Amino acid sequence: MKIMENFAAIDFETANNERTSVCSVGVVIVRDGEIVDSFYSLIQPEPNYYNYWCTQVHGITRHDTESAPVFPEVWKQIEPLIDGLPLVAHNKAFDESCLKAVFRCYQMDYPDYEFHCTCQAARRAFPNAENHQLHTISMLCGYRLENHHHALADAEACAWIAREIL
């Protein structure tokens, strides 16, 4: 199996239960197996409200994002960083659905991004792990996730896992 050496790990946090409500994004760029760049931004969510449970998870509130850019402005900064790279997420079903939903919401043309899932890979690589959550698997891969549910910290943990098992 060839180890993936070039990819972009991505993580979204959402403001509410709508997939379009991305309120932060973290991206970590890996080239030749090394982390070479990263990007983080708060995002004005759509729809723009926060539910209690989402805020409990990541700590972001409406106050934090009231002057944040909207998704299309943020994506203009991310696009050149990830050009030509496959995307990797821990639980890709969530992050990929957020990305597709927010592209639809803003009527942007969705490039058919190649997406890989470190959670699915972790189930194969560590079948006996107590669970396959990001913090558990990152620890098994030698990375201590200090700031779980901060999009950049989660993307970095995902990148670390991907370098080990994808």
N, C-alpha and C positions, 0 to 999 in steps of 0.2 A: 504494500500500500504506500503510495506516494504521499508524503506529508505536505499539507497545504502551506506554502511559504508566503503567498501574497494574497491579502484579503483585507476587508474592512469590517471590524466588529461594530455592531450598532445596537443601541438600546434606547427605548423610548419610555417615558413616564407619561401617564395620562391624568387629566384633571377630573374626569368622571367616567361613567361606564361606556361612553361613546368612543369608538376607536379613533374618531377624528380629533379627539380632545387632547392631542399630544401637547404637553406643557414643557417638556425638556427632551433634549436628545444628546447622546454622547456617541462619538465615533472615534475608533482607534484604528489607525492605518498600520498594517504590518507588511513589510517588504523584505524579502529574503529572510524570513523568520524573525525579523527584529521590528519592534515598535518604533516607527519613524515619525509619526505625527498623531495628533489628537485634536478633537474639536468638541466644544460643549456650548450649548446655548439654551436659555430659557425660550419658550415659545408662547405666544398668545394663543390659548386653546380655542377650539371651535367645536361645540358651543362653549362660550366663555363663562363657565361656572365650575366650582369645585365641590365634589361631594366629600363628606366627612371621611369616608374610608380611604379614598385615594390620598387625601392629605395626610391621614394617619400613617400611610405607607411611606411616602416620600418627603413629607414636610413642606411641600410647595403650596402656596396659597395664591389667591387672586392678587393680593398686594405684590407678590413677587413678580408676577407676569404682566402687570397692568401697562408697563411701558416696553414690554418685550416685543420683538418683531413677530410678524405672522409667518406661518410655515413657508410660503414660497420664497420669502426673503432669506430665511435660514437655509433652505435647500440650495439656493444659488451659491452659498458658501461651501456646502458639503459636496455638491456635484463634482467639482474639479478634483477634490481629494480622493473620491472613490471611483473615478473614471477607470473603467476596464477591470475593476476588481470585483470578485464575488463578495457578497455580504454574508456575515455570520452573526447569529443571535442565539442567545440561550432561551429556548422556547420560541423558535422562529414563527410559530403560528400566531403568536401575539404581535411581535414586532413587524412582521411582514404584513399582517392584516391592518395594523395602524398605518403603515406607509402607503399601502394601496388605498385605504379609506381617505387619508388626508390628500393624496393626489387627486382622487375623485372629487372630493369636497371643493378643492380649488380649481377644478377642471384643468389639471395639468396632465400632459401625456406621460403615462407611466412606462418607463423603459422596463423591459422584462428582466429585472434584476435576478441574478442567480443567487439563491439563498441557501445557506447551510445551517443546520441546527446542532449546537453543542449539547443540548439536553438529550436529543435522540442519540447522539454519538456517545454521550456519557452512560446511557443505559446499556449500550453494547460494551463499552470499555470497563465500566465498573458495575457489573450486574448485582453485586452484593453490597453496594453502598447503602447506608441507612436511608438516604433519599437522593434525588438527583437535582436538588435545588442548586442555584448558582453558587452560594457561599460554601456548600458542602463539597461540590465538585471542584471548585477553584482551590480549596484547601488540599484535596487529594492530588491536584496538579502542582502543588507547591506555591500557590498564591494565596495570601491572606487578604480577604476582602474586608476592608475597614469601614467603608461608607456605603453599605448595601442600600440599594434603591436611589442612589445618586447616579444619574444616567451615565456619566463618564466613568465612575468607579465600576459600574456594572459592565460597561463595554470593555474596560481594561481587563476585568476578570474573565470575560468571555474570550477576549483575544488570547489571554494566557492559556485558557483551556483548549482553544482551537489549535494553538501551536503544539500542544501536547498530544491531542487525540484525533485531530482531523487530518 
